[in-house]
Amino acid sequence: MIVVKNSSFLESSTRRRGRPRAFDRDVALAAAGETFWRLGYEGASIADLTAAMGITPQSLYAAFVSKADLYREALERYRQEEGAAAGRNLNGEGHVVDAIARLLRISAHEFSLPGRPKGCMISTAVLTCAVENDAIARHVTALRGQTLAALEARLRRGIEEGELREHTDAGGLARFIGAILQGMTVQAQDGAGEADLLPIAEFAIAEVTRHRRATA
């Protein structure tokens, strides 16, 4: 019979063996985000996510609590990184028509970049889902609503500052721009390249320009 005389050594050794493997949380989150972007929320399984992140399911739950919470974090990271151009263009200086034009042209470029998933991660995310994922669907709907609200606010400011015609329907025009962005996302996912998406952007820019006040 083997007798272990130093029980503290055994406990210490056990703790070392059981300690989860360290990983870079930001790198893992980026990998999860790309997986969600490519496969969708319901399409991305825990196995898909952990394989991309290079961690175990136990580590995923320990670091991010749940798949839903991981998805919310991934969406927020996307908004701060790949999706940040929209906010910069809307909130930047210059004429509102020029800001919208930059947003649409940059989107045509960004949505079709090689080496990463196509389109916008948020524009068409979780449009339909199982009942148990309703909370996630509502969350993504709210994010799209925030984008529409930002577009409408910028257009209303353009009206107030005399950049757009006084009777421009800011709400309707914002929804039109949002619909164009969603449509460009779908077409990019179907294989459309930048050269295919730019004409869509230009037609939309022409419509927005139509509301430009002649003296602005």
N, C-alpha and C positions, 0 to 999 in steps of 0.2 A: 504494500500500500504506500502511495506517495503522500507525504505530508507537506503541505505548504506552510512554512514557518512565518512568511511575511505576507500577511493578508492585505496590507496596504498596497504592496507592490501589485498584487493580483487585481485589486480594485482599480488602481491607476491604469494598469494595462488594459483592463476591460473598457474603461472610459475612453482610452485612446482608440481602441479598435471600433467602438461604437460611435465615435464622433463623426457627424456628417462631413462629407468632402466640401472644402471651401470653394466658393465660386464667385465670380464678379457679377453682382446683382444687375448692374446696368447692362452688361453684355448679354446676360440671360434674358432680360426684359426685351432688349432689341430683337433677339432671335425669336422670342415668343410673338412679338408684334408682327414680324414678317410672316410667321406661320399663320397667325390669325388673318392677316391681310390676304394671304394667298388662298387659304382654305375656308375662310369664314369662321364664325364663332362655333356653330354646330359641327362644321366639317373638320375642325381641328380637334383631334382626340388628345387625351392626356399623354398617350404614347407618342403622338406626333410632336407635342410641345416639349416633352422631356428629352426626346431625341435631338431636337433642334437646339435646346438650351444646354444640353450636355449635363443634365442633373437627374436625380431620381425623383419619382413621384413624391416621396417623403420630403425631399428638399424643396420641391415646388410648393407643397402645402405649407411647409414651415415658413417659407419666405414670402409667399403671396396669399396665403389663407385658402383661396379657392380658385377654380378656373374662372369664375365670373369676376372676381376681384383682379385677377391677373389681366383679364381682357380690358377691364376699365383702366388699369394702369397703362396697358399697351396703347389704348386709344389716346390717353392723355399725352403719352410720350410722342405719338404720331402728330398730335396737334402742335406740340412744342418743337418738333423737328421737321419732318417732311411736309407737314401741313401748315407750317408757320408762314409761308409766303403769302397766303391769302390775307391774313391779318396785317402783315406788313404793307401790302399794297393798298388795302382799304384805309388804313390809318395813316398812311404816309401823306406827305405834302403833294400838292398839285390838283389839277382839275379832276372832278369825279369821273368824267368820261375816260380820261387817261388812266385813272386808277383801275377802273373796270376792265379797260382794254389790256392793261398789264396782267391783271388777274387771269383773264381768259387765255391770253397767249402763253403765259407761264404754265397754266394748267395743261394746255395742249402738249407742252414740252415735258412737264413732270409726269403726266399720266402715262407717257409712252416710253419712259427711260428704260434702256435695256439693263438687265441684271437685277431687277427687283420686280415685285408684283405690279400689275398694271392698274391704272385708275386711281381713285381716291379710296382710302381705307374706310372712310366714314360714309361717303355719298350713297352707297347701295348696301351698306352692311345691315344684316338682320332685318330685311324687309318682311320676311315671313319666318316663323319659327314655331317650335313646339310650345305648348302652353306653359310648361315649366320654365321657359326662357323669356317670358313676357317682360320681366323686370329689365333684362338686358336690352330687349327691343325698345322699351320705353326710354332707356338711357341713351341709346344711339339716336332715337328720334329727337330727343331733347338737344343733342349736339347739333343735329342738322337744323333744328329750330334756331339755335344760337347763331349759326352761319347766316340763315335767312334774316334774322333780326339785325345782324351787323351790316348786311347788304342794304337792308331797308333804311337803317339809321344813316348810312353814308349817303344814300340817295336823297333822303329828306334834308340832310345838311346841304347837299348840292342845290336843292330847290331853294332853301332858305338863303343861301349865299349867292343866288342868282346864276348858278352854273347851269341849271336845268330849267325848263319851262315851268311856269307856275302851276299848271294843272297836270303835271306828270304824276301818274299813279305809281308812287314809290313802292307800295306793297306788291302790286302786280308785276312791276318791272323786276323787283328783287326775286320774286318767285320764278319769273322767266329766266333770269340768270342762273338761279339754282337748278332749274330743270335742264338748262344747257350743260351745266357742269355734271349733273348726274348722267345725262345722255352721253357725254364724252367719256365718262368713266365706263359705262357699259360697252361702248364701242372699242375703247382701249382694251378692255378685258377680252373682247372678241377678236383682237388682233390688229386694230387700227393703229397706225403709226402717227408720228407728229405731222407728217405731210397730209394725212387724212383728217386729222383733228383741227388743224389750223383754219381751214375754210369754214368749219362750223363756228369757230371762235370769231372769225371775221364777219360772218353774217350776224352774229349776236352783237358784236361791236357796232355794226352799222345800225342796228335797231336802237341800241342805247344812244348812239350819236344823234339819231333822229329827234331825241328829246332835249338835245343841247340848245341852250338859249343862244341866239345868234350873236348877242353882244358879249357873252361870257368868254 
